[in-house]
Structure formats: C-alpha cells, structure tokens
Amino acid sequence: MEKLPKDTTDISQLLTGKESAALGRRVFLRYLGATAAAGVALSACHNEIDDTVARGAGRAGDVIDLGDIGYSDVGVLNYAYALEQLEAAFYTQVMMTPYSGINGYELAQLRDIRDHEISHRELFKAALGSAAIPGLTPNFSSINFGSRASVLGTARVFEAIGVSAYNGAGNLIKNGDYLLLAGKIVSVEARHTAIISEMLNPMTSSFAGNDIVAPSTGLGEARTPEEVLTLVRPFVQETINGKNARR
C-alpha cells in the first residue's frame, strides 16, 4: 500500500475566508467574461425577482421560503446557493480546526474541496444579486470536528446530498446556460464524493458506493428539493422551505 505524503503544511498559511471568497469572485468574473450569453441570462433572471424574497442577513429561527422551485430559475439558483453555503461553511470549519491525525494528503484534498465550494457559493451569490436569500447560519453541533470519522463521514453525506440535489433539479432549470453551469458543478461535487469515499475506505471499491450509484443502472441518485431540504435542515439554524413547482 502506498504511503500517504508526510504532512508539511503550515495551517497558518492556509487561505483565509476573505481570500477564498475573493477567489470565488474571480472565478465568477472569468465565467462571465468567457460566456457572454450568461450575462444576458443573469439580467433576465434579475427581472424575475419576486419582491417577497428575503434579503439581508439570516438569523437563527428565521424562515427562508424558496417558494416553488422551478417556477423561475431564481428559485432553483437560490436552492443551489443554500446548499453551497452549507458545504462552504462546513469545509471552512474543517480547515480552521483540522481533525486529530490529519495528514498532508487529506489536508490538501479538503483544502481544495473547500475552495471549490466557496467558489460555487460566490458564483451563485453574484448571479442572484439582490434576489439572493440571506446568508445562512450553520448548525454543526452534531459534528465532532476533532474526529476524522465524523468529519469525513459528514463530508460524504453532504457531497452525496449535493449530487442528488443537482441531479433532481436539472429538469427544473429553464435557462440553458444555467443548466450547463449546474452540469459543470455537479461533476465536481461527484468527484468530491469519490475522493472522500476513497479516504474513508482506501483500497476498496467503495469510491462511490451502491448508496450513491445504483449498481443495476450505473446512474446517480436524484432527490427532489423537498427530500434534500429535509436532510439538510438539521444543519442550518434557519428553517428553509421549498417545494417543486408543477410544470
């Protein structure tokens, strides 16, 4: 079995939250520069803003209603934005308080995943503009960030939920540019699921697992917004509500 690299990373030299957020904004600006059609789509999306959408900073106990997800792309984007907020907050905490015994390989992988999730979060935040839901308040009280098993087990759950959420929401996206963007993001989330699964169970065939990829079809799991929100509510202090629009 190949030995993992020795941990030579200085925790104090990791990217700060502000630096990672700036990275996300730069990625978004590059995306807009490379895809002119996306800029037009963003303007159209802003025209769909419902004045009842919550604005400002979220607080514990608040209710955030995403409405009928699929009625407009604003609802779908806010749905994805909520999930990316949760993942970005989780990995930021993981990097701030690395679990006991973490090695250089694991640290590097989790740092990369954190930066990906922050980039995704900032991408949706910039795309939504004033239509974005408030910043969510995570509730990670059930997670032991000092435990490798707890952190990686939770990471795998979050990534699997994220993949199933994008798979389940694809048919609700009306704008082709957003559908392309979602496809690019879900492929990254699937890679996260695979590497975390491998870290949990090295030298086995569980890089994804039958609970994520159906062995009979080779297809990934797809969940409805209601199913996904039920799974993530325990990890957010605000109450997030949403449902599928009839199409």
Protein Blocks (a to p, Z undefined) as FASTA:
>chain_A
ZZddddfbdfklpccfklmmmmmmmmmmmmmmmmmmlmmmmmmmmmmpcfkbcgdjddeh
iacdebjghjamklmmmmmmmmmmmmmmmmmmmmmmccehiafklmmmmmmmmmmmmmmm
mmmmmmnmmmpccdddddfklpcfkbmklmmmmmmmmmmmmmmmmmmmmmmpmblklmmm
mmmmmmmmmmmmmmmmmmmmghiaklnopklmcfklopacdddfklmmmmmmmmpfbdcd
dddddZZ
